[in-house]
Structure formats: structure tokens, C-alpha cells
Amino acid sequence: VILPERYDIAIIGAGMAGASLAAELAPHASVIVLEAEDQPGYHATGRSAAFWEECYGGPDVVPLTLASGPYLRERGFLLQRGALYVGRDEDRPAIDDFMVRFVNTGATIERLDAAQLAQRLPGIRPEWTGAVWQPACAAIDVGGLHAHYLAALRKYGAQLVTRARLCVAERAGDSWQLETTSGQ
């Protein structure tokens, strides 16, 4: 099926990435989202066990992660859990390196010694002598967040077409011509 209409933006896939992009772009442009499956988020998004971690991706990514925190928290998509990375004496250099890499990024991290670790995890074996505690880490309500973006893209007029697997994308002058399997 050759898409008969013109859109400013075509997004392929209605998982978390596609739905969020469409929701943010739809107030400013005409957007179509083509999803190959019967429903958005069927594959990776539907099975995500998402965890929001400030240090994910390294120091250069921390500002992006920190910027997303208020949005996710204010809308109730984060359930604070914290994260604890434990190590033995021989892991001390790796823990030292982690602290050096992230201490000035704005991420909330704390170094724990053996006594602090044992207090946090009663009964831990004595060979575990140190840890990094990240209290702000949280579980993400992936289903809720995805539903939020799907509602927003619809609210702002983006067109979502399911069962529309992209078959061909060809440049045609100043635009692209897209062919899909039949969509609904």
C-alpha cells in the first residue's frame, strides 16, 4: 500500500521510542506512525523491565537521564527503589573508578564501607567489603508511560496505523514515498 497522504514526519514503530517521538512532535508537525504489529509496544516495549538509573550510559549521558527524572516523577511513572553495587576487596579499584567518574555529574551516589554495607544488607557475607549506593534509581512503569505517549500522540493529531509493515522507502524529489503492508 502506498500511503496516499503527505506527512511532515513518518515514524516507523510505535514502541516507546516511536510513541514518545510522535507525542512530542505532533503538536508541531503532521505525523504518521507506522506499526508492523497488531498493537503498539508488542515487542521490546511490551516486555521491558525498565530501570531509571542516573549513571546509566556513562557521565556524558547523566545530564539527559537527570533531565528526564522530573517529567517521569511528576507523572507517577517512577517507583523509587535505589540500586546497590557491591564489591570485594579486589573490586576496590573499580569502585574507586566509578566514584571518580560520576561524583561530579549530579548523580546521587554514595560510597559505602563494609560496616555501612552490612547495616544496609544484614547477613551479607564478610567478603563483600564495599558498595556504591544510588538511592534515586527507580523502576519505570513502562506500560503506563507508553500509554501516556500513545494518548498524547492521538491528542495532538498524529495518525497511528497498525499492521503496516514498511516495505519500501524511496526518495521522490523533495520527499519520501513509503509503501507498507495494508494497515488498519
C-alpha positions in Angstrom: 0.0 0.0 0.0 1.4 3.4 -1.0 0.5 6.0 1.6 -1.8 8.4 -0.2 -1.3 11.4 2.1 1.6 13.6 2.8 3.0 14.0 6.3 5.8 16.1 7.6 7.2 13.2 9.6 6.9 9.4 9.4 7.9 7.3 12.4 8.5 3.6 11.9 7.5 1.7 15.0 5.0 2.6 17.8 7.0 1.3 20.7 8.4 3.5 23.5 10.8 5.4 21.2 8.3 5.9 18.3 5.4 6.8 20.5 7.3 9.3 22.6 8.8 10.9 19.5 5.4 11.2 17.8 3.8 12.6 21.0 6.5 15.3 21.2 6.5 16.2 17.5 2.7 16.0 16.8 1.9 19.5 18.2 4.4 21.0 15.7 4.0 18.9 12.6 1.8 16.3 10.8 3.0 12.9 11.9 2.2 9.3 10.9 3.3 6.4 13.0 3.6 3.0 11.2 3.5 -0.1 13.4 4.0 -3.5 11.9 2.2 -5.3 14.7 -1.4 -5.5 15.7 -0.8 -3.2 18.6 1.9 -0.7 19.7 4.6 -1.9 22.0 4.2 -5.6 21.3 7.9 -6.5 21.2 10.6 -4.8 23.3 8.4 -2.2 24.9 5.8 -4.7 26.0 8.5 -6.8 27.8 10.7 -4.1 29.2 11.7 -4.3 32.8 12.8 -0.7 32.8 15.0 0.8 35.4 15.8 4.5 35.6 19.4 4.8 36.8 21.2 8.2 36.9 24.6 6.7 36.0 23.3 4.6 33.0 25.3 5.2 29.9 28.3 7.0 31.5 29.0 10.5 32.6 28.1 12.1 29.3 24.6 10.6 29.4 23.9 11.6 33.0 22.5 15.1 32.1 19.9 13.5 29.8 18.9 11.0 32.4 18.7 13.7 35.1 16.6 15.9 32.8 14.0 13.1 32.4 13.6 12.5 36.1 11.2 15.3 36.9 9.0 14.5 34.0 8.7 10.9 34.9 8.4 11.5 38.7 5.7 14.3 38.4 3.5 12.0 36.3 3.9 9.0 38.6 6.0 6.8 36.2 8.8 6.2 38.7 8.8 3.9 41.7 11.9 4.7 43.7 13.9 1.6 44.6 17.6 2.5 44.7 20.5 0.4 43.4 23.3 -1.1 45.3 26.5 -2.3 43.6 28.6 -4.4 45.9 32.2 -5.5 45.7 35.1 -7.4 47.4 38.5 -6.0 48.4 39.8 -6.8 44.9 37.0 -4.7 43.4 38.1 -1.6 45.2 39.8 -0.1 42.2 36.7 -0.5 40.1 34.5 1.1 42.8 37.1 4.0 43.1 37.0 4.5 39.4 33.2 4.5 39.4 33.1 7.2 42.1 35.7 9.3 40.3 33.8 9.1 37.0 30.4 10.0 38.5 30.9 12.1 41.6 30.7 15.4 39.8 27.9 14.6 37.3 25.0 15.5 39.5 24.0 11.8 40.0 23.2 10.9 43.6 25.8 8.3 44.6 27.3 7.3 47.9 30.2 5.1 48.7 29.6 2.5 51.5 32.3 0.8 53.5 31.9 -2.8 54.9 30.1 -1.6 58.0 27.6 0.6 56.1 27.0 -2.2 53.6 26.4 -4.7 56.4 23.9 -2.3 58.0 22.0 -2.0 54.7 22.1 -5.7 54.0 22.1 -7.6 57.3 23.7 -11.0 56.9 25.8 -10.2 53.9 29.0 -12.3 53.8 32.1 -10.6 55.1 34.0 -10.9 51.8 31.7 -8.2 50.4 33.5 -5.1 51.7 32.3 -2.1 49.8 29.5 -0.8 47.7 28.1 2.1 45.7 24.5 3.2 46.7 22.4 5.0 44.2 19.2 6.0 46.1 17.4 7.7 43.3 17.3 4.7 41.0 13.7 3.7 40.2 11.5 1.2 38.4 9.7 2.7 35.4 6.1 2.0 34.8 6.7 1.1 31.2 3.1 0.3 30.4 1.8 3.5 31.9 4.4 5.6 30.2 3.8 4.0 26.8 0.0 4.5 27.2 0.7 8.2 28.2 2.6 8.7 25.0 0.1 6.9 22.8 -2.7 9.1 24.3 -0.7 12.2 23.7 0.2 11.4 20.1 -3.5 10.9 19.4 -4.5 14.0 21.3 -2.2 16.1 19.1 -3.4 14.6 15.8 -0.7 12.1 14.9 -2.1 9.2 12.9 -1.2 5.7 14.2 -1.5 2.9 11.7 -1.1 -0.7 12.9 -0.4 -3.8 10.8 1.5 -1.5 8.5 5.0 -3.0 8.0 7.3 -0.7 6.0 8.2 -2.4 2.7 9.8 0.4 0.7 11.1 3.8 1.4 12.2 5.7 -1.7 13.3 9.3 -2.2 10.9 11.0 -4.6 12.1 14.6 -5.2 11.9 16.6 -2.0 10.1 13.9 -0.1 9.9 10.1 0.6 7.4 7.7 -0.8 6.6 4.9 1.7 5.0 1.6 0.9 3.6 -0.6 3.6 1.6 -3.8 4.0 -2.1 -3.0 4.4 -2.6 -1.1 7.7 -5.6 -0.5 9.9 
